[in-house]
Structure formats: structure tokens, C-alpha cells
Amino acid sequence: MTQARALWMTSILVFACGGDDDGGGDVDGSAVGIDGSVASDGSVTSDGSVASDGGWGMLPDGGCAQVMCQGHLYQCGNCEDDDGDGLIDWADPNCLGPCDNNEAGFDLQIPGGDAQPCALDCYFDQDEGRGNDMCLWDHRCDPLEPDRSPLCRHSDPPPPQATCPSTQTAQCAEVCGPLTPNGCDCFGCCNLPSGGDRWVFIGTRNAAGQGTCNIDTMNDDTACRPCTPVAACLNDCGPCELCLGRTTLPPECFPDDGGVPPGERCEEGGQACGLPDDPPCPSGHYCITGCCQLFG
């Protein structure tokens, strides 16, 4: 995990205490109850609840805790199964964090987010402006042309108006870092499938402007256009880290069933989440690809 992660971010407001029983539900696809809790065997009772294993958050009933993004409550923070796949918020592999209004895909679908055709800022936050994060990149810098619109075609050299810096600012790391999933750069270029050499722009849209990249289409070069990751703001995915597209860890990460040392899953001793035996994230935290991140 190379991207520095800040413990505080002004653009996120926690509506209630965040976190989850196992870091976001049963990320391998087991059943999720309507109260947001998950049974270890995936079973759901007739009333929609499941056997308690700690609950999603720190709420008294172990239920799900809503998380707001810049004063807005979006699909991936509202404690509802918006796309009807049985997975809620953190448990849905298409959810990228609280600043995501689309449980069915990686296109955020929030007003003003990632709206510029070529110039990019932090992909994973609420807004299109660079002023709060100072992350700078342009699709015209990338010879793989992840955005195929005529305005964003690559040239060598790129046009003067294209910003292609070799480094990113400390402000970019501090603001966008906590929102960037393992396996992605801060502009939405992610390693899918995880562990290979293929990188795709998760914000790929078709000619009608509709997002086409999701967990089910991630191997389709048309639905998820190839891209070149920006190394200056890359949050890579270590062999024993959960990341976008990787919801389980290989056996070698559990020597003698002792589990993965927290330092190998989250930097600087951060609390790991996302696996069945992980404790709930503390109040005010949101589980993003295996690590509890503080958003309030």
C-alpha cells in the first residue's frame, strides 16, 4: 500500500457511527440481512435478520450505520440494497465508498462528479473541482486512451492544455488517499482482475454517457477501457491485502491459521476489516478494501 492515507478529511461527514462486523459484510457474496448484519454461514432468518456476529456498526442493535458524503446521503452509504443483489453498501463489491451513488457499477453517478471530459481530479470524491484535493491528470496524457471521445484522444506530445505532472501534491495524498481503494490510482485507473498486469479506467462510459464498468464486466476491454496507472498517486495492492476485485486472501496469508498480521493488510498499524473474523471498525470509520478509514 503505497498511497499515504490521512486520518481526517473535511469533505466527509459521518451521519452515524460507521464500521461493520467484518469490514463490510460477507464480501465473498454470502447473504446479508436487511439490517445490514451477516451470518457466518450466510443464512437469513424469516424476518430478514441473521445470526449476530458483531453487527455492521457500533449501533446498539448491531445494525448498519449511514455515512454521508459532503452533506449528501448516497447509495453506498444509505444502508439499503439499492440494486437488489442482496449486498448492502460496504458488502457490495461495486461500492467504492460513501461518495458513490451507484451500487450497480463503478461509475459514481453523483451530480458534478467526474464530469469533465479529459481533465481529472480525485475520482473517488463527491466533486469535480481540483480545489479541495489538487490531484491533477488528463486523459490525453495516456497513450492507451481510456476516454475514446474525440476531445480526449492522445497525442505525442499531449496538447499544451493537458496537465501531465510527474508528481502529485501532498494535498492530493491527504484528501484523496483515504478514498482510493487498494489496487487503484486516485484517478480511477484500477488493476482488474487484481494481481495481473491489466489496468482499466473504472469510469468508462459508452456513447450515451452511461457507465459500463462494474465487477461483472471488468474483463471486457470495451466496458472497462485499459489505462495507464499514475504512479505518483497509486495505492497498490499487496499480496495479503484486500483490494478492488479481490475479496478473499490466498492460503499463504494465513500461516498455521494465525491470520494475517495487521501490518501486512493496513499501513501504519491501521485496523484491518473485510474478513469474517475481523472486529468491527471503530465509530466514525468506513471499511474501504480491507482497512478502516476515518471519515469524521
N, C-alpha and C positions, 0 to 999 in steps of 0.2 A: 504494500500500500504506500505509494509514493506521494500522493496528494495530501498536503497539510490540511488538517480539519480543525476548524475553530469550534470552541465550546459555547459560543454565543453568537446570535445573528439577529439583527434588528428587524428583518423583514418577516420573521415567523412569529406568530402569536399562538400559544397553546390555549385552547378553549377549556380543556380539562386535562388531567394528568395523562401523559402518553404512556407508551410502552405496551408490552404484550407478554403473554405467558411464555411463549417460546420464540420471541423475537418476530412475531408477525404471523402467528398461526402456523398450521402444518404446511410448510412451504413445499412439501412433496405432493400436495394435492389431496390430502385426507380431508374429510368432511369438516365443515365449520358450522357451528351453531348460530342461530340468529342473534344471539347475544354476544357473538364475537369470540367465544371460547372454543377450545378444540379438545376433543377426546384423543387420548394417546392411540387408540385403535381406530379413530375416525368415525366412531358410532355417534349417531344423533338420536336423542330420545324423541318421543312422540310430540312433546311440547316445543321441540326445536332447540332445546338446550342439550348440553353434552356433559360428560363426566368432567368435574373440575380438576384442572391441573395447574391452578395458579391464576387463571384468568388472563385476559388481554392486558389489562392495565392495573392501576392501583385503586380502582373504584371499589367500594365496599362489596358489590356483588360480583366482582371479578369480570365485569363486562368491558366492552370496548370504550375507549375514551376518544372523543372527537379532537382533531387537531386542525386549527385554522392557518391559512397562509395569507399574510398581509391583510387580515381582516375578512377574508373570504373562506367559506367552507366548501371544499371541492370533493369530488367523488372519492378520491383516495384518502380522505381524512374524515368522512362522514359516518363511518361505522355501518354502512349499508352495502349490500351486494348489488351494485348498480348494473352489472352486466349479466347477472343471473347465472354465474358459473359456480356458485356455491362457495366462493372465496371472497373475503371481505378485506378491503384496504390493504394492510401490510401483507396479508396472506396471498394476495393476488399478484402473480409474477409480472403482470403488466403495470402495476403501480410503481411509480418512481419516487414517491414521497408525497408530502401533504400539498405541494404545489402542482398537483396533477388532477385534472378533471376528466380523466378517461381511464376507466378500469378495463377497457377492451383493447387498448393498444398503447404504444409509446408516444404517440402524438398528444401533447398535453391538453389541447383543446380548452385553453383559457384565454379570455379576451386580452389581446395585446401581447401575448407570449409568443416568442419566436416568430414574429410576423414579418420581419424584414426579409427580402428575398435572398440577399447574399451576405450582408454584414451580420455577424453573430455576436451575442454576448452569452452569459451563462444560460445554458439550455434548460436547466432544471429549476429555475426560479419562476416567480409569478410574472415578471415584467420583461419587456423588450429592451428597455434602456440600459445603457452601459454605466450610467452614473453611479449606481449603487454597488456594482461589482468590478467594473473596469476590466472585465475579460474581453479581449479583442481578437477577432479572427474573421476571415472572409472565405466563403466557399470558392471564390475564384483563385484562392491560393492552392487549392487541392487539385492535382492533375487527374485524380480519379473522378472528379466532377460529381459529387454526391447530390447536388442540385442540378438537374438537367434543364432547367428553364434557360431560355436564350440569354437572359441578363447575367446569369451566373456561370457561364462557360469559362473554363480555364484558358489562360494564355501564358506564354512564356516570353518575357516576364509578365506577371499579372499586371493589370491596369493600375495606374497611379492611385486611384481611389480605393483599391483593395488593401486592407491592412493585414499584413502577414508577419507579425513580430516573432522573433526567435525566443523571446521570453514573455512571461505573463507577470502581472504585478502581484505584490503581496496581498493587496486588497482582493484580487481575484481568488487567491487561495483561501483567504479568510472568510469571504462571503459565499463563494460557490463551492468551496471544498466540502462542507458538511452535507451538501445536497447531491454531490456527484457520486453515483453508485460505484462500487468496485467494478473494474473492468471497463470504465468509460473515461473519456476526457470530458472537460467541462463544457464542450460544445456539442455533445450528443453523439460522438463517434465511439462506438462500443464494440468490444470483442465478442462476437456471436458467430457460431457457438463458442462458449467460453473455453479457453485453453488452446485454441487453434491460432491460425495466423490471419483469420478473416475479420475485418473491421467494417462495420456498417453504420450509416447515419440513421439513427432510430427515428428521426423526424421526417423521413422520406414521405412525400406526398405524391399522389397521382395528378393527372392533368386537371382534374376537377378540384384540386386543392384538398383532397381528403387524405388523412394519414393512413398509410398502408403497412407500416412495420409493427409487428407485435410478436409475442412469444411463439405463436404458431407459424408465422411467415418469416422468421428470422433467417432461414436458409435460402430464401428467394431473393436473388440479386435485383429483381425488379421492384419487389415490395420493400426491401431494405437495401438501399444503394450502398455499394462499397465506398469507403472513405479512408483517409489517412489520419490517424490519431495525432493530436497536437501534444507532443511530448512534454511541453512546458506546463501543462495542467492535466496530466494523465494520472488517474487513480487506478493503478494496475491491480490485478487480482492474483494474490499469492496462491500457492498450491493448496493451502489449508484455510482459504478464505471463501466465504460465500460471495457471490457476485451476480451481476445481471445474467440470467440464463443458467446459473449454477445454484441449485437449491439443496444439494447434498454434497458431502465431502467423501473423498476416497478412503478406503480402509487404512491406508498408511498414515492418515491423520489421527488415528486412534490407537496408538501403540499400547498393547495389553489392555485395551478398553479403558485407558486412563483419560481419554479425551484430549482435545487439542488445547495446549497452553494458551490462555487468553492473549498473550503477547504475539502469538502467531496468527491470530484471527483479527485483532484490532490493535492499532498502533497506540503507543504510549500508555499501555495498560487499560485501554478503554474496555467497557463491558461488552462481551460478546452476546449475540442473540441469534435467533433464527433456527436453532436446532431443538428437538424435543426436550432435552434435559437442561436447557438454558433457563436461568431465572428471569423473572420479569424485568423489563427496563425500568429504571427509576422514573419517578414523576417528572414530567416535562420533557421526556425523551421520546424519540421515534426510531424504530428499528429500520435502518437502511442497509441492505445487503450485508447482514450479519453483525452490525455494530450499532449500539445505542448512541444516537446523536441527540444532543441537547438543542431544543428549539424554543426555549422560553426560560 
